[in-house]
Amino acid sequence: MSKYFGTDGFRGEANIDLTVEHAFMIGRYLGWYYGKDHKAKAVIGKDTRRSSYMFEYALCAGLTASGADAYMMHVTTTPSVSYIARADDFDCGIMISASHNPYYDNGIKLLNAAGEKMEQEVLDGIEEYIDSGVQLPYAQREAIGRTVDYAAGRNRYIGYLISLATRSYKDKRIGLDCANGSTWQMAKSIFDALGADTFVIANAPDGLNINVDCGSTHIENLQKYVVENHLDAGFAFDGDADRCLAVDEKGNVVTGDHILYVCAKYMKERGVFGDSKVVTTVMSNMGLYKALDDIGIGYEKTAVGDKYVAENMRANGHLIGGEQSGHIIFGRLANTGDGLLTAIKLMEAMMETKQPLSVLASPVEIYPQLLKNVVVTDKDETMNCPEVKAAVEKAEKELGFHGRVLLRKSGTEPVLRVMVEADREELCEKYADGIIEVMRDTGRLVKVK
């Protein structure tokens, strides 16, 4: 496992876990690495956190000091950086964001020239450089890089999304929750251009309010807003807009699992799905799998993380994949989760079928799901403890076809995640608590978070 880079970049509290020195050194390494045989260029975007500006300047300083040109898209979305990195022949893309985390956290996400997650060998090289104390050569004279205002790239991406819509949204009343983040201007301009009667909340960022009681992690505000304003649908994004959750016209939440079903079914009915499968993570709900079984669509399961979903899709040519949280990847249209694209594809399904979102999503009956985070003495030892393994197997056997158990390790904390899914909430509590009790009895439990 990487020391600094997790599945979603180098992330931590700004100037504590992730500092300006880190950002400068990342820029230095990328400028040197990609500039060995040509003038390198990198495209950079950021969300609305106060610290994003600080990291942007540090990255630009590092890149240009190593001889690379830094193209600044300013406040924009992660998927827009991915799109421009591949469409405009950049060596790499950089997004400054901690996604759905609070404002005081930040992160640096690195993308390759194809707009995909950066190759591990490059991340390993950055980490070695940060820790080694080795000095990379500085560019001199005319070889020093420059910064370029590249707001035009953001506008090109907006035009690309608008071009994907199949018809006008005229007479549709649509709500957008921009999480006081990257879409605060972009989302409304897109839906306005497509003819919708657009209603927007959480679109006044101040550097400190990103994701605060808004966005896809606090969708209850959009639910209320949709019902009160008699809207046809609502879409909630997170801080960098790589995810989207929806609200139907009745105020019900449409999760990532619902979205996967609606879009896969729509593609199959239009004859464009072929032999593709839906790529999910192990956290997707049983209700999704049962609904897909009913319409004859296959599926695959990966480890948790959109990185693994994307890898599976590329390896097998699948057209759609994603997570419950709303990271949805449309394989032929984007190389990363894209919240705005997801909203457009849901609108397409609604408009072309002439069905409200509540009807389209209704076949997916979400099973109650309980997740408990348990701090343990040692993750691996607890996972392999015979008594704990026996408790998990016993729960799985008793649940049978009516539920499932998932015990997995956190990638960053001394925590095990105990997830139980069943057709009744009391069964979730019963079996989750039973497994945790065995951890306590064997002396491996520290606390339940």
Secondary structure by P-SEA (a helix, b strand, c coil): cccccccccccccccccccaaaaaaaaaaaaaaaacccbbbbbbbbccccaaaaaaaaaaaaaaaabbbbbbcccccaaaaaaaaaaacccbbbbbccccccccbbbbbbbccccccccaaaaaaaaaaaacccccccccccccccccccaaaaaaaaaaaaaacccccccbbbbbbccccccccaaaaaaaaaccccccccccccccccccccccccaaaaaaaaaaacccbbbbbcccccbbbbcccccccccaaaaaaaaaaaaaaacccccbbbbbcccccaaaaaaaaaaccccccccccaaaaaaaaaacccccccccccccccccccccccaaaaaaaaaaaaaaaccccccccccccccbbbbbbbbcccaaaaaacaaaaaaaaaaaaaaccccbbbbbbbccccbbbbbbbcccaaaaaaaaaaaaaaaaaaccccccc
